[in-house]
Amino acid sequence: MNKKYTVLLLYPDYLGDYGDETCLEYVWAPIPEDAEFSAKQQAMDDTAHYIHYRDDFKVLAVFKGHLDNLKK
């Protein structure tokens, strides 16, 4: 059974601003490891012209449930 996950990813250095560019992805997956894979794929699809390898993203955190970033 799939569950909701929020995954915080770090963009690769060659795309971000010296390792401080992140993205938050919301995915459904049966286990956290699959959530990581899905989040990387989703982020890669969003930046397809720039990133060609899913593993270029670094997973910083995986949270159970869908969390909203309230920072403006």
mmCIF file as Biopython writes it, N, C-alpha, C and O atoms, coordinates in Angstrom:
data_model
#
loop_
_atom_site.group_PDB
_atom_site.id
_atom_site.type_symbol
_atom_site.label_atom_id
_atom_site.label_alt_id
_atom_site.label_comp_id
_atom_site.label_asym_id
_atom_site.label_entity_id
_atom_site.label_seq_id
_atom_site.pdbx_PDB_ins_code
_atom_site.Cartn_x
_atom_site.Cartn_y
_atom_site.Cartn_z
_atom_site.occupancy
_atom_site.B_iso_or_equiv
_atom_site.auth_seq_id
_atom_site.auth_asym_id
_atom_site.pdbx_PDB_model_num
ATOM 1   N N  . MET A ? 1  ? 0.842  -1.185 0.000   1.0 0.0 1  A 1 
ATOM 2   C CA . MET A ? 1  ? 0.000  0.000  0.000   1.0 0.0 1  A 1 
ATOM 3   C C  . MET A ? 1  ? 0.887  1.249  0.000   1.0 0.0 1  A 1 
ATOM 4   O O  . MET A ? 1  ? 1.820  1.363  0.796   1.0 0.0 1  A 1 
ATOM 5   N N  . ASN A ? 2  ? 0.584  2.167  -0.894  1.0 0.0 2  A 1 
ATOM 6   C CA . ASN A ? 2  ? 1.364  3.397  -0.975  1.0 0.0 2  A 1 
ATOM 7   C C  . ASN A ? 2  ? 1.019  4.363  0.146   1.0 0.0 2  A 1 
ATOM 8   O O  . ASN A ? 2  ? -0.120 4.437  0.609   1.0 0.0 2  A 1 
ATOM 9   N N  . LYS A ? 3  ? 2.040  5.102  0.568   1.0 0.0 3  A 1 
ATOM 10  C CA . LYS A ? 3  ? 1.883  6.118  1.607   1.0 0.0 3  A 1 
ATOM 11  C C  . LYS A ? 3  ? 2.401  7.440  1.066   1.0 0.0 3  A 1 
ATOM 12  O O  . LYS A ? 3  ? 3.143  7.481  0.085   1.0 0.0 3  A 1 
ATOM 13  N N  . LYS A ? 4  ? 1.999  8.517  1.724   1.0 0.0 4  A 1 
ATOM 14  C CA . LYS A ? 4  ? 2.473  9.847  1.347   1.0 0.0 4  A 1 
ATOM 15  C C  . LYS A ? 4  ? 3.851  10.097 1.949   1.0 0.0 4  A 1 
ATOM 16  O O  . LYS A ? 4  ? 4.107  9.750  3.102   1.0 0.0 4  A 1 
ATOM 17  N N  . TYR A ? 5  ? 4.735  10.703 1.160   1.0 0.0 5  A 1 
ATOM 18  C CA . TYR A ? 5  ? 6.059  11.095 1.636   1.0 0.0 5  A 1 
ATOM 19  C C  . TYR A ? 5  ? 6.406  12.482 1.111   1.0 0.0 5  A 1 
ATOM 20  O O  . TYR A ? 5  ? 5.972  12.884 0.031   1.0 0.0 5  A 1 
ATOM 21  N N  . THR A ? 6  ? 7.188  13.192 1.892   1.0 0.0 6  A 1 
ATOM 22  C CA . THR A ? 6  ? 7.793  14.448 1.470   1.0 0.0 6  A 1 
ATOM 23  C C  . THR A ? 6  ? 9.294  14.219 1.467   1.0 0.0 6  A 1 
ATOM 24  O O  . THR A ? 6  ? 9.866  13.763 2.457   1.0 0.0 6  A 1 
ATOM 25  N N  . VAL A ? 7  ? 9.932  14.542 0.337   1.0 0.0 7  A 1 
ATOM 26  C CA . VAL A ? 7  ? 11.362 14.290 0.185   1.0 0.0 7  A 1 
ATOM 27  C C  . VAL A ? 7  ? 12.064 15.608 -0.125  1.0 0.0 7  A 1 
ATOM 28  O O  . VAL A ? 7  ? 11.695 16.324 -1.055  1.0 0.0 7  A 1 
ATOM 29  N N  . LEU A ? 8  ? 13.084 15.909 0.675   1.0 0.0 8  A 1 
ATOM 30  C CA . LEU A ? 8  ? 13.899 17.109 0.468   1.0 0.0 8  A 1 
ATOM 31  C C  . LEU A ? 8  ? 15.161 16.700 -0.278  1.0 0.0 8  A 1 
ATOM 32  O O  . LEU A ? 8  ? 15.935 15.866 0.192   1.0 0.0 8  A 1 
ATOM 33  N N  . LEU A ? 9  ? 15.356 17.302 -1.449  1.0 0.0 9  A 1 
ATOM 34  C CA . LEU A ? 9  ? 16.499 16.970 -2.296  1.0 0.0 9  A 1 
ATOM 35  C C  . LEU A ? 9  ? 17.435 18.160 -2.439  1.0 0.0 9  A 1 
ATOM 36  O O  . LEU A ? 9  ? 17.008 19.315 -2.412  1.0 0.0 9  A 1 
ATOM 37  N N  . LEU A ? 10 ? 18.705 17.861 -2.590  1.0 0.0 10 A 1 
ATOM 38  C CA . LEU A ? 10 ? 19.718 18.876 -2.878  1.0 0.0 10 A 1 
ATOM 39  C C  . LEU A ? 10 ? 20.087 18.746 -4.353  1.0 0.0 10 A 1 
ATOM 40  O O  . LEU A ? 10 ? 20.448 17.667 -4.824  1.0 0.0 10 A 1 
ATOM 41  N N  . TYR A ? 11 ? 19.990 19.865 -5.073  1.0 0.0 11 A 1 
ATOM 42  C CA . TYR A ? 11 ? 20.396 19.858 -6.474  1.0 0.0 11 A 1 
ATOM 43  C C  . TYR A ? 11 ? 21.899 19.648 -6.569  1.0 0.0 11 A 1 
ATOM 44  O O  . TYR A ? 11 ? 22.632 19.994 -5.643  1.0 0.0 11 A 1 
ATOM 45  N N  . PRO A ? 12 ? 22.366 19.086 -7.679  1.0 0.0 12 A 1 
ATOM 46  C CA . PRO A ? 12 ? 23.813 18.932 -7.848  1.0 0.0 12 A 1 
ATOM 47  C C  . PRO A ? 12 ? 24.504 20.287 -7.927  1.0 0.0 12 A 1 
ATOM 48  O O  . PRO A ? 12 ? 23.906 21.279 -8.345  1.0 0.0 12 A 1 
ATOM 49  N N  . ASP A ? 13 ? 25.768 20.316 -7.523  1.0 0.0 13 A 1 
ATOM 50  C CA . ASP A ? 13 ? 26.538 21.567 -7.510  1.0 0.0 13 A 1 
ATOM 51  C C  . ASP A ? 13 ? 26.552 22.259 -8.862  1.0 0.0 13 A 1 
ATOM 52  O O  . ASP A ? 13 ? 26.515 23.487 -8.928  1.0 0.0 13 A 1 
ATOM 53  N N  . TYR A ? 14 ? 26.604 21.489 -9.939  1.0 0.0 14 A 1 
ATOM 54  C CA . TYR A ? 14 ? 26.700 22.101 -11.262 1.0 0.0 14 A 1 
ATOM 55  C C  . TYR A ? 14 ? 25.418 22.799 -11.696 1.0 0.0 14 A 1 
ATOM 56  O O  . TYR A ? 14 ? 25.430 23.548 -12.673 1.0 0.0 14 A 1 
ATOM 57  N N  . LEU A ? 15 ? 24.313 22.569 -10.992 1.0 0.0 15 A 1 
ATOM 58  C CA . LEU A ? 15 ? 23.055 23.214 -11.352 1.0 0.0 15 A 1 
ATOM 59  C C  . LEU A ? 15 ? 22.643 24.274 -10.337 1.0 0.0 15 A 1 
ATOM 60  O O  . LEU A ? 15 ? 22.092 25.310 -10.708 1.0 0.0 15 A 1 
ATOM 61  N N  . GLY A ? 16 ? 22.906 24.020 -9.074  1.0 0.0 16 A 1 
ATOM 62  C CA . GLY A ? 16 ? 22.492 24.950 -8.025  1.0 0.0 16 A 1 
ATOM 63  C C  . GLY A ? 16 ? 23.538 26.018 -7.776  1.0 0.0 16 A 1 
ATOM 64  O O  . GLY A ? 16 ? 24.481 26.189 -8.547  1.0 0.0 16 A 1 
ATOM 65  N N  . ASP A ? 17 ? 23.349 26.715 -6.703  1.0 0.0 17 A 1 
ATOM 66  C CA . ASP A ? 17 ? 24.255 27.793 -6.318  1.0 0.0 17 A 1 
ATOM 67  C C  . ASP A ? 17 ? 25.201 27.279 -5.239  1.0 0.0 17 A 1 
ATOM 68  O O  . ASP A ? 17 ? 25.015 27.569 -4.057  1.0 0.0 17 A 1 
ATOM 69  N N  . TYR A ? 18 ? 26.208 26.521 -5.641  1.0 0.0 18 A 1 
ATOM 70  C CA . TYR A ? 18 ? 27.235 25.994 -4.738  1.0 0.0 18 A 1 
ATOM 71  C C  . TYR A ? 18 ? 26.676 25.144 -3.608  1.0 0.0 18 A 1 
ATOM 72  O O  . TYR A ? 18 ? 27.072 25.307 -2.454  1.0 0.0 18 A 1 
ATOM 73  N N  . GLY A ? 19 ? 25.768 24.247 -3.928  1.0 0.0 19 A 1 
ATOM 74  C CA . GLY A ? 19 ? 25.294 23.269 -2.967  1.0 0.0 19 A 1 
ATOM 75  C C  . GLY A ? 19 ? 24.236 23.736 -1.993  1.0 0.0 19 A 1 
ATOM 76  O O  . GLY A ? 19 ? 24.035 23.105 -0.955  1.0 0.0 19 A 1 
ATOM 77  N N  . ASP A ? 20 ? 23.551 24.833 -2.302  1.0 0.0 20 A 1 
ATOM 78  C CA . ASP A ? 20 ? 22.497 25.259 -1.374  1.0 0.0 20 A 1 
ATOM 79  C C  . ASP A ? 20 ? 21.129 25.372 -2.048  1.0 0.0 20 A 1 
ATOM 80  O O  . ASP A ? 20 ? 20.221 25.996 -1.500  1.0 0.0 20 A 1 
ATOM 81  N N  . GLU A ? 21 ? 20.979 24.784 -3.215  1.0 0.0 21 A 1 
ATOM 82  C CA . GLU A ? 21 ? 19.707 24.804 -3.926  1.0 0.0 21 A 1 
ATOM 83  C C  . GLU A ? 21 ? 18.973 23.493 -3.651  1.0 0.0 21 A 1 
ATOM 84  O O  . GLU A ? 21 ? 19.482 22.418 -3.967  1.0 0.0 21 A 1 
ATOM 85  N N  . THR A ? 22 ? 17.779 23.579 -3.065  1.0 0.0 22 A 1 
ATOM 86  C CA . THR A ? 22 ? 17.021 22.380 -2.715  1.0 0.0 22 A 1 
ATOM 87  C C  . THR A ? 22 ? 15.652 22.392 -3.379  1.0 0.0 22 A 1 
ATOM 88  O O  . THR A ? 22 ? 15.194 23.420 -3.878  1.0 0.0 22 A 1 
ATOM 89  N N  . CYS A ? 23 ? 15.014 21.237 -3.375  1.0 0.0 23 A 1 
ATOM 90  C CA . CYS A ? 23 ? 13.621 21.163 -3.825  1.0 0.0 23 A 1 
ATOM 91  C C  . CYS A ? 23 ? 12.885 20.182 -2.930  1.0 0.0 23 A 1 
ATOM 92  O O  . CYS A ? 23 ? 13.471 19.240 -2.395  1.0 0.0 23 A 1 
ATOM 93  N N  . LEU A ? 24 ? 11.610 20.418 -2.781  1.0 0.0 24 A 1 
ATOM 94  C CA . LEU A ? 24 ? 10.738 19.595 -1.953  1.0 0.0 24 A 1 
ATOM 95  C C  . LEU A ? 24 ? 9.782  18.866 -2.881  1.0 0.0 24 A 1 
ATOM 96  O O  . LEU A ? 24 ? 9.046  19.500 -3.637  1.0 0.0 24 A 1 
ATOM 97  N N  . GLU A ? 25 ? 9.787  17.552 -2.831  1.0 0.0 25 A 1 
ATOM 98  C CA . GLU A ? 25 ? 8.928  16.751 -3.699  1.0 0.0 25 A 1 
ATOM 99  C C  . GLU A ? 25 ? 7.939  15.955 -2.859  1.0 0.0 25 A 1 
ATOM 100 O O  . GLU A ? 25 ? 8.280  15.443 -1.793  1.0 0.0 25 A 1 
ATOM 101 N N  . TYR A ? 26 ? 6.712  15.859 -3.355  1.0 0.0 26 A 1 
ATOM 102 C CA . TYR A ? 26 ? 5.659  15.087 -2.704  1.0 0.0 26 A 1 
ATOM 103 C C  . TYR A ? 26 ? 5.382  13.861 -3.557  1.0 0.0 26 A 1 
ATOM 104 O O  . TYR A ? 26 ? 5.076  13.980 -4.743  1.0 0.0 26 A 1 
ATOM 105 N N  . VAL A ? 27 ? 5.489  12.685 -2.955  1.0 0.0 27 A 1 
ATOM 106 C CA . VAL A ? 27 ? 5.312  11.440 -3.705  1.0 0.0 27 A 1 
ATOM 107 C C  . VAL A ? 27 ? 4.485  10.438 -2.904  1.0 0.0 27 A 1 
ATOM 108 O O  . VAL A ? 27 ? 4.307  10.569 -1.693  1.0 0.0 27 A 1 
ATOM 109 N N  . TRP A ? 28 ? 3.990  9.441  -3.617  1.0 0.0 28 A 1 
ATOM 110 C CA . TRP A ? 28 ? 3.325  8.287  -3.015  1.0 0.0 28 A 1 
ATOM 111 C C  . TRP A ? 28 ? 4.212  7.079  -3.290  1.0 0.0 28 A 1 
ATOM 112 O O  . TRP A ? 28 ? 4.638  6.872  -4.427  1.0 0.0 28 A 1 
ATOM 113 N N  . ALA A ? 29 ? 4.492  6.290  -2.280  1.0 0.0 29 A 1 
ATOM 114 C CA . ALA A ? 29 ? 5.346  5.111  -2.438  1.0 0.0 29 A 1 
ATOM 115 C C  . ALA A ? 29 ? 5.072  4.124  -1.307  1.0 0.0 29 A 1 
ATOM 116 O O  . ALA A ? 29 ? 4.565  4.514  -0.255  1.0 0.0 29 A 1 
ATOM 117 N N  . PRO A ? 30 ? 5.402  2.851  -1.515  1.0 0.0 30 A 1 
ATOM 118 C CA . PRO A ? 30 ? 5.165  1.860  -0.464  1.0 0.0 30 A 1 
ATOM 119 C C  . PRO A ? 30 ? 6.180  1.937  0.677   1.0 0.0 30 A 1 
ATOM 120 O O  . PRO A ? 30 ? 5.843  1.661  1.828   1.0 0.0 30 A 1 
ATOM 121 N N  . ILE A ? 31 ? 7.440  2.317  0.355   1.0 0.0 31 A 1 
ATOM 122 C CA . ILE A ? 31 ? 8.488  2.388  1.378   1.0 0.0 31 A 1 
ATOM 123 C C  . ILE A ? 31 ? 9.340  3.642  1.135   1.0 0.0 31 A 1 
ATOM 124 O O  . ILE A ? 31 ? 9.343  4.173  0.025   1.0 0.0 31 A 1 
ATOM 125 N N  . PRO A ? 32 ? 10.061 4.120  2.160   1.0 0.0 32 A 1 
ATOM 126 C CA . PRO A ? 32 ? 10.860 5.346  2.012   1.0 0.0 32 A 1 
ATOM 127 C C  . PRO A ? 32 ? 11.888 5.287  0.877   1.0 0.0 32 A 1 
ATOM 128 O O  . PRO A ? 32 ? 12.120 6.293  0.206   1.0 0.0 32 A 1 
ATOM 129 N N  . GLU A ? 33 ? 12.500 4.133  0.660   1.0 0.0 33 A 1 
ATOM 130 C CA . GLU A ? 33 ? 13.497 4.016  -0.409  1.0 0.0 33 A 1 
ATOM 131 C C  . GLU A ? 33 ? 12.867 4.260  -1.776  1.0 0.0 33 A 1 
ATOM 132 O O  . GLU A ? 33 ? 13.477 4.885  -2.643  1.0 0.0 33 A 1 
ATOM 133 N N  . ASP A ? 34 ? 11.644 3.765  -1.965  1.0 0.0 34 A 1 
ATOM 134 C CA . ASP A ? 34 ? 10.939 4.017  -3.221  1.0 0.0 34 A 1 
ATOM 135 C C  . ASP A ? 34 ? 10.531 5.479  -3.329  1.0 0.0 34 A 1 
ATOM 136 O O  . ASP A ? 34 ? 10.478 6.031  -4.428  1.0 0.0 34 A 1 
ATOM 137 N N  . ALA A ? 35 ? 10.244 6.107  -2.198  1.0 0.0 35 A 1 
ATOM 138 C CA . ALA A ? 35 ? 9.916  7.533  -2.199  1.0 0.0 35 A 1 
ATOM 139 C C  . ALA A ? 35 ? 11.117 8.352  -2.671  1.0 0.0 35 A 1 
ATOM 140 O O  . ALA A ? 35 ? 10.957 9.320  -3.415  1.0 0.0 35 A 1 
ATOM 141 N N  . GLU A ? 36 ? 12.319 7.965  -2.240  1.0 0.0 36 A 1 
ATOM 142 C CA . GLU A ? 36 ? 13.541 8.647  -2.689  1.0 0.0 36 A 1 
ATOM 143 C C  . GLU A ? 36 ? 13.676 8.536  -4.199  1.0 0.0 36 A 1 
ATOM 144 O O  . GLU A ? 36 ? 13.922 9.530  -4.883  1.0 0.0 36 A 1 
ATOM 145 N N  . PHE A ? 37 ? 13.514 7.331  -4.715  1.0 0.0 37 A 1 
ATOM 146 C CA . PHE A ? 37 ? 13.634 7.092  -6.147  1.0 0.0 37 A 1 
ATOM 147 C C  . PHE A ? 37 ? 12.607 7.935  -6.916  1.0 0.0 37 A 1 
ATOM 148 O O  . PHE A ? 37 ? 12.949 8.590  -7.901  1.0 0.0 37 A 1 
ATOM 149 N N  . SER A ? 38 ? 11.361 7.913  -6.464  1.0 0.0 38 A 1 
ATOM 150 C CA . SER A ? 38 ? 10.292 8.651  -7.139  1.0 0.0 38 A 1 
ATOM 151 C C  . SER A ? 38 ? 10.527 10.160 -7.091  1.0 0.0 38 A 1 
ATOM 152 O O  . SER A ? 38 ? 10.291 10.863 -8.073  1.0 0.0 38 A 1 
ATOM 153 N N  . ALA A ? 39 ? 10.988 10.644 -5.956  1.0 0.0 39 A 1 
ATOM 154 C CA . ALA A ? 39 ? 11.245 12.080 -5.813  1.0 0.0 39 A 1 
ATOM 155 C C  . ALA A ? 39 ? 12.373 12.523 -6.736  1.0 0.0 39 A 1 
ATOM 156 O O  . ALA A ? 39 ? 12.284 13.577 -7.366  1.0 0.0 39 A 1 
ATOM 157 N N  . LYS A ? 40 ? 13.427 11.727 -6.817  1.0 0.0 40 A 1 
ATOM 158 C CA . LYS A ? 40 ? 14.536 12.052 -7.724  1.0 0.0 40 A 1 
ATOM 159 C C  . LYS A ? 40 ? 14.052 12.068 -9.169  1.0 0.0 40 A 1 
ATOM 160 O O  . LYS A ? 40 ? 14.419 12.951 -9.944  1.0 0.0 40 A 1 
ATOM 161 N N  . GLN A ? 41 ? 13.227 11.087 -9.528  1.0 0.0 41 A 1 
ATOM 162 C CA . GLN A ? 41 ? 12.700 11.016 -10.891 1.0 0.0 41 A 1 
ATOM 163 C C  . GLN A ? 41 ? 11.814 12.221 -11.188 1.0 0.0 41 A 1 
ATOM 164 O O  . GLN A ? 41 ? 11.895 12.809 -12.267 1.0 0.0 41 A 1 
ATOM 165 N N  . GLN A ? 42 ? 10.976 12.581 -10.235 1.0 0.0 42 A 1 
ATOM 166 C CA . GLN A ? 42 ? 10.082 13.725 -10.401 1.0 0.0 42 A 1 
ATOM 167 C C  . GLN A ? 42 ? 10.883 15.014 -10.573 1.0 0.0 42 A 1 
ATOM 168 O O  . GLN A ? 42 ? 10.577 15.826 -11.446 1.0 0.0 42 A 1 
ATOM 169 N N  . ALA A ? 43 ? 11.895 15.200 -9.751  1.0 0.0 43 A 1 
ATOM 170 C CA . ALA A ? 43 ? 12.737 16.396 -9.842  1.0 0.0 43 A 1 
ATOM 171 C C  . ALA A ? 43 ? 13.518 16.405 -11.156 1.0 0.0 43 A 1 
ATOM 172 O O  . ALA A ? 43 ? 13.701 17.457 -11.769 1.0 0.0 43 A 1 
ATOM 173 N N  . MET A ? 44 ? 13.970 15.245 -11.577 1.0 0.0 44 A 1 
ATOM 174 C CA . MET A ? 44 ? 14.696 15.146 -12.834 1.0 0.0 44 A 1 
ATOM 175 C C  . MET A ? 44 ? 13.776 15.490 -14.017 1.0 0.0 44 A 1 
ATOM 176 O O  . MET A ? 44 ? 14.198 16.161 -14.959 1.0 0.0 44 A 1 
ATOM 177 N N  . ASP A ? 45 ? 12.542 15.035 -13.963 1.0 0.0 45 A 1 
ATOM 178 C CA . ASP A ? 45 ? 11.578 15.348 -15.021 1.0 0.0 45 A 1 
ATOM 179 C C  . ASP A ? 45 ? 11.335 16.852 -15.112 1.0 0.0 45 A 1 
ATOM 180 O O  . ASP A ? 45 ? 11.140 17.391 -16.201 1.0 0.0 45 A 1 
ATOM 181 N N  . ASP A ? 46 ? 11.349 17.526 -13.961 1.0 0.0 46 A 1 
ATOM 182 C CA . ASP A ? 46 ? 11.134 18.978 -13.927 1.0 0.0 46 A 1 
ATOM 183 C C  . ASP A ? 46 ? 12.322 19.743 -14.499 1.0 0.0 46 A 1 
ATOM 184 O O  . ASP A ? 46 ? 12.165 20.879 -14.948 1.0 0.0 46 A 1 
ATOM 185 N N  . THR A ? 47 ? 13.506 19.138 -14.490 1.0 0.0 47 A 1 
ATOM 186 C CA . THR A ? 47 ? 14.728 19.805 -14.953 1.0 0.0 47 A 1 
ATOM 187 C C  . THR A ? 47 ? 15.410 18.977 -16.037 1.0 0.0 47 A 1 
ATOM 188 O O  . THR A ? 47 ? 16.638 18.921 -16.094 1.0 0.0 47 A 1 
ATOM 189 N N  . ALA A ? 48 ? 14.624 18.337 -16.893 1.0 0.0 48 A 1 
ATOM 190 C CA . ALA A ? 48 ? 15.140 17.370 -17.857 1.0 0.0 48 A 1 
ATOM 191 C C  . ALA A ? 48 ? 16.242 17.916 -18.761 1.0 0.0 48 A 1 
ATOM 192 O O  . ALA A ? 48 ? 17.102 17.157 -19.208 1.0 0.0 48 A 1 
ATOM 193 N N  . HIS A ? 49 ? 16.229 19.194 -19.031 1.0 0.0 49 A 1 
ATOM 194 C CA . HIS A ? 49 ? 17.240 19.744 -19.932 1.0 0.0 49 A 1 
ATOM 195 C C  . HIS A ? 49 ? 18.588 19.929 -19.240 1.0 0.0 49 A 1 
ATOM 196 O O  . HIS A ? 49 ? 19.605 20.118 -19.907 1.0 0.0 49 A 1 
ATOM 197 N N  . TYR A ? 50 ? 18.601 19.878 -17.924 1.0 0.0 50 A 1 
ATOM 198 C CA . TYR A ? 50 ? 19.820 20.179 -17.177 1.0 0.0 50 A 1 
ATOM 199 C C  . TYR A ? 50 ? 20.421 18.973 -16.453 1.0 0.0 50 A 1 
ATOM 200 O O  . TYR A ? 50 ? 21.640 18.861 -16.328 1.0 0.0 50 A 1 
ATOM 201 N N  . ILE A ? 51 ? 19.564 18.078 -15.982 1.0 0.0 51 A 1 
ATOM 202 C CA . ILE A ? 51 ? 20.030 16.935 -15.196 1.0 0.0 51 A 1 
ATOM 203 C C  . ILE A ? 51 ? 19.667 15.655 -15.933 1.0 0.0 51 A 1 
ATOM 204 O O  . ILE A ? 51 ? 18.512 15.441 -16.303 1.0 0.0 51 A 1 
ATOM 205 N N  . HIS A ? 52 ? 20.665 14.809 -16.141 1.0 0.0 52 A 1 
ATOM 206 C CA . HIS A ? 52 ? 20.436 13.588 -16.901 1.0 0.0 52 A 1 
ATOM 207 C C  . HIS A ? 52 ? 20.565 12.331 -16.057 1.0 0.0 52 A 1 
ATOM 208 O O  . HIS A ? 52 ? 20.265 11.239 -16.540 1.0 0.0 52 A 1 
ATOM 209 N N  . TYR A ? 53 ? 21.001 12.454 -14.815 1.0 0.0 53 A 1 
ATOM 210 C CA . TYR A ? 53 ? 21.181 11.292 -13.948 1.0 0.0 53 A 1 
ATOM 211 C C  . TYR A ? 53 ? 20.456 11.504 -12.625 1.0 0.0 53 A 1 
ATOM 212 O O  . TYR A ? 53 ? 20.722 12.462 -11.898 1.0 0.0 53 A 1 
ATOM 213 N N  . ARG A ? 54 ? 19.563 10.621 -12.339 1.0 0.0 54 A 1 
ATOM 214 C CA . ARG A ? 54 ? 18.754 10.703 -11.116 1.0 0.0 54 A 1 
ATOM 215 C C  . ARG A ? 54 ? 19.633 10.789 -9.878  1.0 0.0 54 A 1 
ATOM 216 O O  . ARG A ? 54 ? 19.304 11.513 -8.938  1.0 0.0 54 A 1 
ATOM 217 N N  . ASP A ? 55 ? 20.738 10.067 -9.863  1.0 0.0 55 A 1 
ATOM 218 C CA . ASP A ? 55 ? 21.590 10.030 -8.677  1.0 0.0 55 A 1 
ATOM 219 C C  . ASP A ? 55 ? 22.433 11.288 -8.495  1.0 0.0 55 A 1 
ATOM 220 O O  . ASP A ? 55 ? 23.201 11.381 -7.537  1.0 0.0 55 A 1 
ATOM 221 N N  . ASP A ? 56 ? 22.301 12.253 -9.395  1.0 0.0 56 A 1 
ATOM 222 C CA . ASP A ? 56 ? 22.969 13.543 -9.188  1.0 0.0 56 A 1 
ATOM 223 C C  . ASP A ? 56 ? 22.317 14.310 -8.039  1.0 0.0 56 A 1 
ATOM 224 O O  . ASP A ? 56 ? 22.955 15.166 -7.427  1.0 0.0 56 A 1 
ATOM 225 N N  . PHE A ? 57 ? 21.056 14.011 -7.744  1.0 0.0 57 A 1 
ATOM 226 C CA . PHE A ? 57 ? 20.379 14.613 -6.599  1.0 0.0 57 A 1 
ATOM 227 C C  . PHE A ? 57 ? 20.810 13.896 -5.328  1.0 0.0 57 A 1 
ATOM 228 O O  . PHE A ? 57 ? 20.993 12.678 -5.322  1.0 0.0 57 A 1 
ATOM 229 N N  . LYS A ? 58 ? 20.969 14.656 -4.258  1.0 0.0 58 A 1 
ATOM 230 C CA . LYS A ? 58 ? 21.262 14.067 -2.958  1.0 0.0 58 A 1 
ATOM 231 C C  . LYS A ? 58 ? 20.009 14.188 -2.088  1.0 0.0 58 A 1 
ATOM 232 O O  . LYS A ? 58 ? 19.406 15.257 -2.001  1.0 0.0 58 A 1 
ATOM 233 N N  . VAL A ? 59 ? 19.631 13.099 -1.456  1.0 0.0 59 A 1 
ATOM 234 C CA . VAL A ? 59 ? 18.460 13.106 -0.569  1.0 0.0 59 A 1 
ATOM 235 C C  . VAL A ? 59 ? 18.900 13.619 0.795   1.0 0.0 59 A 1 
ATOM 236 O O  . VAL A ? 59 ? 19.780 13.039 1.431   1.0 0.0 59 A 1 
ATOM 237 N N  . LEU A ? 60 ? 18.285 14.707 1.238   1.0 0.0 60 A 1 
ATOM 238 C CA . LEU A ? 60 ? 18.602 15.281 2.543   1.0 0.0 60 A 1 
ATOM 239 C C  . LEU A ? 60 ? 17.683 14.755 3.635   1.0 0.0 60 A 1 
ATOM 240 O O  . LEU A ? 60 ? 18.099 14.587 4.781   1.0 0.0 60 A 1 
ATOM 241 N N  . ALA A ? 61 ? 16.421 14.496 3.272   1.0 0.0 61 A 1 
ATOM 242 C CA . ALA A ? 61 ? 15.457 14.020 4.274   1.0 0.0 61 A 1 
ATOM 243 C C  . ALA A ? 61 ? 14.251 13.386 3.588   1.0 0.0 61 A 1 
ATOM 244 O O  . ALA A ? 61 ? 13.858 13.782 2.491   1.0 0.0 61 A 1 
ATOM 245 N N  . VAL A ? 62 ? 13.678 12.402 4.258   1.0 0.0 62 A 1 
ATOM 246 C CA . VAL A ? 62 ? 12.433 11.779 3.814   1.0 0.0 62 A 1 
ATOM 247 C C  . VAL A ? 62 ? 11.485 11.817 5.008   1.0 0.0 62 A 1 
ATOM 248 O O  . VAL A ? 62 ? 11.795 11.289 6.076   1.0 0.0 62 A 1 
ATOM 249 N N  . PHE A ? 63 ? 10.337 12.440 4.817   1.0 0.0 63 A 1 
ATOM 250 C CA . PHE A ? 63 ? 9.351  12.580 5.894   1.0 0.0 63 A 1 
ATOM 251 C C  . PHE A ? 63 ? 8.100  11.795 5.535   1.0 0.0 63 A 1 
ATOM 252 O O  . PHE A ? 63 ? 7.683  11.752 4.378   1.0 0.0 63 A 1 
ATOM 253 N N  . LYS A ? 64 ? 7.519  11.184 6.539   1.0 0.0 64 A 1 
ATOM 254 C CA . LYS A ? 64 ? 6.246  10.496 6.359   1.0 0.0 64 A 1 
ATOM 255 C C  . LYS A ? 64 ? 5.142  11.547 6.284   1.0 0.0 64 A 1 
ATOM 256 O O  . LYS A ? 64 ? 5.067  12.437 7.131   1.0 0.0 64 A 1 
ATOM 257 N N  . GLY A ? 65 ? 4.300  11.443 5.281   1.0 0.0 65 A 1 
ATOM 258 C CA . GLY A ? 65 ? 3.217  12.399 5.091   1.0 0.0 65 A 1 
ATOM 259 C C  . GLY A ? 65 ? 3.638  13.537 4.183   1.0 0.0 65 A 1 
ATOM 260 O O  . GLY A ? 65 ? 4.811  13.676 3.837   1.0 0.0 65 A 1 
ATOM 261 N N  . HIS A ? 66 ? 2.678  14.337 3.809   1.0 0.0 66 A 1 
ATOM 262 C CA . HIS A ? 66 ? 2.954  15.503 2.971   1.0 0.0 66 A 1 
ATOM 263 C C  . HIS A ? 66 ? 3.056  16.731 3.870   1.0 0.0 66 A 1 
ATOM 264 O O  . HIS A ? 66 ? 2.081  17.151 4.492   1.0 0.0 66 A 1 
ATOM 265 N N  . LEU A ? 67 ? 4.250  17.290 3.923   1.0 0.0 67 A 1 
ATOM 266 C CA . LEU A ? 67 ? 4.513  18.458 4.765   1.0 0.0 67 A 1 
ATOM 267 C C  . LEU A ? 67 ? 4.601  19.695 3.890   1.0 0.0 67 A 1 
ATOM 268 O O  . LEU A ? 67 ? 5.159  19.635 2.794   1.0 0.0 67 A 1 
ATOM 269 N N  . ASP A ? 68 ? 4.075  20.790 4.341   1.0 0.0 68 A 1 
ATOM 270 C CA . ASP A ? 68 ? 4.137  22.045 3.606   1.0 0.0 68 A 1 
ATOM 271 C C  . ASP A ? 68 ? 5.208  22.936 4.198   1.0 0.0 68 A 1 
ATOM 272 O O  . ASP A ? 68 ? 5.312  23.071 5.417   1.0 0.0 68 A 1 
ATOM 273 N N  . ASN A ? 69 ? 6.001  23.542 3.335   1.0 0.0 69 A 1 
ATOM 274 C CA . ASN A ? 69 ? 7.011  24.510 3.757   1.0 0.0 69 A 1 
ATOM 275 C C  . ASN A ? 69 ? 6.300  25.847 3.982   1.0 0.0 69 A 1 
ATOM 276 O O  . ASN A ? 69 ? 5.749  26.415 3.039   1.0 0.0 69 A 1 
ATOM 277 N N  . LEU A ? 70 ? 6.306  26.345 5.193   1.0 0.0 70 A 1 
ATOM 278 C CA . LEU A ? 70 ? 5.611  27.586 5.531   1.0 0.0 70 A 1 
ATOM 279 C C  . LEU A ? 70 ? 6.488  28.819 5.430   1.0 0.0 70 A 1 
ATOM 280 O O  . LEU A ? 70 ? 6.011  29.937 5.621   1.0 0.0 70 A 1 
ATOM 281 N N  . LYS A ? 71 ? 7.758  28.627 5.133   1.0 0.0 71 A 1 
ATOM 282 C CA . LYS A ? 71 ? 8.683  29.759 5.008   1.0 0.0 71 A 1 
ATOM 283 C C  . LYS A ? 71 ? 8.384  30.519 3.727   1.0 0.0 71 A 1 
ATOM 284 O O  . LYS A ? 71 ? 8.205  29.928 2.663   1.0 0.0 71 A 1 
ATOM 285 N N  . LYS A ? 72 ? 8.334  31.832 3.848   1.0 0.0 72 A 1 
ATOM 286 C CA . LYS A ? 72 ? 8.053  32.682 2.680   1.0 0.0 72 A 1 
ATOM 287 C C  . LYS A ? 72 ? 9.322  33.078 2.002   1.0 0.0 72 A 1 
ATOM 288 O O  . LYS A ? 72 ? 9.289  33.793 1.000   1.0 0.0 72 A 1 
#
